[in-house]
Amino acid sequence: MIWPPSVVLFRSYEHGRRKTNLWLPVCLLWPPVVLIALLLAPVAVPVLWLVAGRNRRYQAVMAGPVLFRLFCALRGLYFEAGNLGNGIRMTIF
């Protein structure tokens, strides 16, 4: 089973030393997102079904699960920007 990311860690560096650590708990956003998705699904799925062309209905309805799988695949991502001593590092757990 795929699990979505729980925490995002941002670290900024200056002169080779860690300046700030910022832990963002993404898991706190999930209950409201799930509630909104459950409330909007009965309206969104038929609208997408009707608006999409005849050949693209399946892709339009399945866009939600595909985007969710893509978001879950971000877990373990490590991103670094800047030069050797200064910059930002981001890790998704």
C-alpha positions in Angstrom: 0.0 0.0 0.0 1.2 3.5 -0.9 1.3 6.1 1.9 1.4 9.8 1.3 4.2 11.9 2.7 4.0 12.8 6.4 6.6 15.4 7.0 8.6 17.9 4.8 12.0 19.1 6.2 13.5 22.3 4.9 17.0 23.2 5.8 18.8 26.4 4.8 22.6 26.7 5.0 24.9 29.7 5.1 28.7 29.5 5.1 28.5 25.7 5.4 26.4 25.9 8.6 22.8 25.1 9.2 20.8 28.3 9.6 17.3 27.1 10.0 15.4 23.8 10.2 11.7 23.9 9.3 9.6 20.7 9.8 6.2 20.9 8.1 3.8 18.2 9.2 1.9 17.4 6.0 -0.1 14.7 7.8 -2.2 17.4 9.5 -3.6 18.5 6.1 -5.0 15.0 5.3 -8.2 15.0 7.3 -9.6 18.2 5.7 -8.4 17.1 2.2 -10.2 13.8 2.6 -13.3 15.4 3.8 -13.4 17.9 1.0 -12.7 15.1 -1.6 -15.6 13.0 -0.2 -18.0 16.0 -0.3 -17.0 17.0 -3.9 -16.7 13.5 -5.4 -20.5 13.0 -6.1 -20.5 16.3 -8.1 -17.0 16.2 -9.7 -17.1 12.7 -11.2 -20.4 13.2 -13.2 -19.3 16.7 -14.3 -15.9 15.3 -15.5 -17.7 12.5 -17.2 -20.0 14.8 -19.1 -17.4 17.5 -19.9 -14.7 15.2 -21.2 -15.0 14.0 -24.8 -16.3 10.6 -25.7 -12.8 9.1 -26.0 -11.4 10.7 -22.9 -14.0 10.0 -20.2 -12.0 7.2 -18.5 -8.8 9.4 -18.3 -10.8 12.4 -17.0 -12.3 10.3 -14.2 -9.1 8.5 -13.3 -7.0 11.7 -13.0 -7.6 11.9 -9.3 -6.1 8.5 -8.4 -3.2 9.1 -10.8 -2.4 12.4 -9.2 -2.6 10.9 -5.7 -0.2 8.1 -6.7 2.2 10.7 -8.1 2.0 12.7 -4.8 2.6 9.5 -2.8 5.7 8.8 -5.0 7.3 12.0 -3.7 8.1 10.2 -0.4 11.9 9.9 -0.1 12.6 12.9 -2.4 15.7 14.8 -1.6 16.2 18.2 -3.3 19.2 20.5 -2.9 19.6 24.0 -4.5 22.5 26.4 -4.1 26.3 26.2 -4.1 28.5 24.2 -1.7 28.3 26.4 1.4 25.0 28.2 0.9 21.7 26.8 -0.2 18.5 25.0 0.7 17.9 21.3 1.2 14.4 19.7 1.2 13.6 16.1 2.2 10.2 14.6 2.1 9.5 11.8 4.6 
